[in-house]
Amino acid sequence: MKNINLTLYAVTDRGCLNGRNLHNAVQAALEGGVTLVQLREKDIPIDEYIREAKDIMAVCSRFGVPLLINDNVEVCLKSGADGVHLGQNDMPCDEARRLLGDKKIIGVTAKTVEQAQTAQKMGADYLGSGAVFGTSTKADAVKMDMETLKSICASVSIPVAAIGGINKQNIRKLEGSGISGAAIVSGIFGNDDIRAASKELYTVMEEIL
């Protein structure tokens, strides 16, 4: 099992930034203690996605924090990113593993115990499970109850990050669920002071874990 620190997992969304620069926003999150970054872009051309990934990869590398690419194995390979995160409708995990090799990190979204166990068998390094508190950043996200999250965590030996609407007001509700970290979008990047928000969330996650 790879040594992946999911404690505070920042997932980018330029829609939260109100025109602010993504490079600077990610740097601020890293300064605040983020331990893993996922670059999530749905609506830009692949060449631009690769350029952006290389830029964000350079920032993450300075902090010794891995960068994962949402959904896109090609962008991961061409940018030199540390891995990918795959949804249930993306490339199967075992196929991504064949293309990326053993050293890259692969995370998989799992909304049920069956999906979690299948992802682990296919070679996933960690799971992302939610939406634990609902979310405004994914239109198709279905709210996950805490018992399902606990069952998923208990059913696998790989670490699980909770995701979905997590912020400083509700993050303590994750205590006792069995997670290894929290993946946060607007709870980090929607703040005026991203560094301070990240620092506060990291402190709480350390207490929870």
VENDAKA-V723071 format. One record per residue. N is the residue number from 1. PHI is phi in whole degrees, 0 to 359 (none if undefined). NEAR is the number of other ideal C-beta (glycine too) atoms within 10 Angstrom. D_FIRST is the distance of its C-alpha to the first C-alpha in whole Angstrom. Layout:
BEGIN
n & phi & near & d_first
N & PHI & NEAR & D_FIRST
N & PHI & NEAR & D_FIRST
END
This chain:
BEGIN
n & phi & near & d_first
1 & none & 8 & 0
2 & 289 & 15 & 4
3 & 274 & 5 & 7
4 & 252 & 22 & 9
5 & 264 & 14 & 12
6 & 270 & 23 & 13
7 & 318 & 20 & 16
8 & 229 & 28 & 19
9 & 251 & 29 & 18
10 & 270 & 29 & 21
11 & 247 & 23 & 22
12 & 286 & 23 & 26
13 & 203 & 20 & 29
14 & 296 & 18 & 32
15 & 294 & 14 & 34
16 & 275 & 18 & 33
17 & 271 & 16 & 34
18 & 52 & 9 & 38
19 & 86 & 5 & 39
20 & 288 & 14 & 37
21 & 286 & 10 & 35
22 & 294 & 18 & 31
23 & 306 & 13 & 30
24 & 293 & 12 & 32
25 & 294 & 23 & 30
26 & 294 & 25 & 27
27 & 300 & 19 & 28
28 & 297 & 21 & 29
29 & 297 & 28 & 26
30 & 294 & 21 & 24
31 & 298 & 14 & 27
32 & 277 & 22 & 27
33 & 118 & 20 & 23
34 & 303 & 27 & 21
35 & 253 & 20 & 17
36 & 202 & 26 & 16
37 & 233 & 26 & 19
38 & 243 & 25 & 20
39 & 270 & 26 & 23
40 & 242 & 18 & 25
41 & 229 & 20 & 28
42 & 253 & 12 & 30
43 & 234 & 7 & 33
44 & 238 & 12 & 33
45 & 300 & 9 & 34
46 & 297 & 12 & 31
47 & 297 & 10 & 32
48 & 291 & 10 & 33
49 & 299 & 21 & 29
50 & 295 & 21 & 28
51 & 299 & 15 & 30
52 & 296 & 20 & 29
53 & 299 & 22 & 25
54 & 297 & 15 & 26
55 & 294 & 14 & 28
56 & 290 & 23 & 25
57 & 300 & 19 & 23
58 & 297 & 12 & 25
59 & 295 & 19 & 25
60 & 300 & 22 & 22
61 & 299 & 13 & 21
62 & 297 & 9 & 24
63 & 261 & 16 & 22
64 & 67 & 8 & 19
65 & 248 & 20 & 17
66 & 293 & 20 & 16
67 & 247 & 25 & 18
68 & 249 & 27 & 17
69 & 254 & 29 & 20
70 & 286 & 20 & 21
71 & 72 & 18 & 22
72 & 248 & 24 & 23
73 & 294 & 21 & 21
74 & 299 & 15 & 24
75 & 297 & 22 & 24
76 & 301 & 28 & 20
77 & 295 & 16 & 21
78 & 280 & 17 & 25
79 & 262 & 21 & 24
80 & 79 & 13 & 21
81 & 297 & 26 & 19
82 & 276 & 22 & 15
83 & 167 & 24 & 14
84 & 225 & 28 & 16
85 & 241 & 29 & 16
86 & 245 & 26 & 18
87 & 275 & 16 & 21
88 & 294 & 13 & 22
89 & 259 & 8 & 25
90 & 266 & 17 & 23
91 & 305 & 18 & 21
92 & 302 & 15 & 19
93 & 301 & 21 & 16
94 & 293 & 14 & 16
95 & 290 & 13 & 19
96 & 298 & 21 & 17
97 & 297 & 19 & 14
98 & 297 & 12 & 17
99 & 283 & 13 & 19
100 & 267 & 19 & 16
101 & 86 & 8 & 14
102 & 282 & 8 & 11
103 & 278 & 8 & 11
104 & 285 & 21 & 12
105 & 275 & 20 & 10
106 & 234 & 25 & 11
107 & 253 & 29 & 12
108 & 226 & 27 & 15
109 & 287 & 19 & 18
110 & 225 & 26 & 18
111 & 254 & 20 & 22
112 & 222 & 15 & 22
113 & 299 & 15 & 20
114 & 298 & 11 & 20
115 & 298 & 17 & 19
116 & 297 & 24 & 16
117 & 292 & 15 & 15
118 & 295 & 17 & 16
119 & 299 & 26 & 14
120 & 297 & 19 & 11
121 & 297 & 11 & 13
122 & 278 & 16 & 13
123 & 106 & 17 & 10
124 & 296 & 25 & 10
125 & 269 & 22 & 7
126 & 202 & 28 & 9
127 & 239 & 29 & 13
128 & 244 & 25 & 16
129 & 231 & 26 & 19
130 & 170 & 26 & 23
131 & 270 & 20 & 25
132 & 290 & 25 & 25
133 & 235 & 20 & 29
134 & 72 & 13 & 30
135 & 198 & 19 & 30
136 & 258 & 15 & 32
137 & 261 & 18 & 30
138 & 226 & 18 & 30
139 & 295 & 6 & 33
140 & 264 & 8 & 31
141 & 288 & 16 & 29
142 & 252 & 11 & 29
143 & 295 & 13 & 29
144 & 254 & 20 & 26
145 & 281 & 9 & 28
146 & 295 & 14 & 26
147 & 294 & 9 & 26
148 & 295 & 17 & 24
149 & 299 & 21 & 21
150 & 299 & 15 & 21
151 & 294 & 16 & 21
152 & 297 & 25 & 18
153 & 301 & 20 & 16
154 & 284 & 12 & 17
155 & 269 & 18 & 16
156 & 228 & 19 & 12
157 & 260 & 6 & 9
158 & 274 & 20 & 8
159 & 289 & 19 & 10
160 & 234 & 27 & 13
161 & 254 & 26 & 15
162 & 283 & 31 & 19
163 & 215 & 29 & 21
164 & 116 & 24 & 25
165 & 69 & 22 & 28
166 & 281 & 27 & 26
167 & 211 & 17 & 29
168 & 293 & 14 & 30
169 & 284 & 10 & 32
170 & 242 & 12 & 30
171 & 299 & 22 & 27
172 & 292 & 11 & 27
173 & 293 & 14 & 28
174 & 280 & 21 & 24
175 & 300 & 12 & 24
176 & 86 & 9 & 23
177 & 278 & 20 & 21
178 & 97 & 16 & 17
179 & 291 & 26 & 16
180 & 254 & 19 & 14
181 & 175 & 24 & 16
182 & 233 & 28 & 19
183 & 264 & 27 & 20
184 & 231 & 28 & 23
185 & 252 & 25 & 26
186 & 292 & 18 & 29
187 & 297 & 24 & 29
188 & 256 & 30 & 28
189 & 280 & 26 & 30
190 & 272 & 18 & 33
191 & 269 & 21 & 34
192 & 296 & 8 & 37
193 & 247 & 11 & 35
194 & 295 & 25 & 31
195 & 299 & 18 & 30
196 & 295 & 13 & 32
197 & 297 & 21 & 30
198 & 296 & 25 & 27
199 & 298 & 18 & 27
200 & 294 & 17 & 29
201 & 295 & 26 & 26
202 & 299 & 18 & 23
203 & 300 & 14 & 25
204 & 293 & 17 & 26
205 & 298 & 25 & 22
206 & 301 & 11 & 21
207 & 294 & 10 & 24
208 & 296 & 17 & 22
209 & 277 & 13 & 19
END
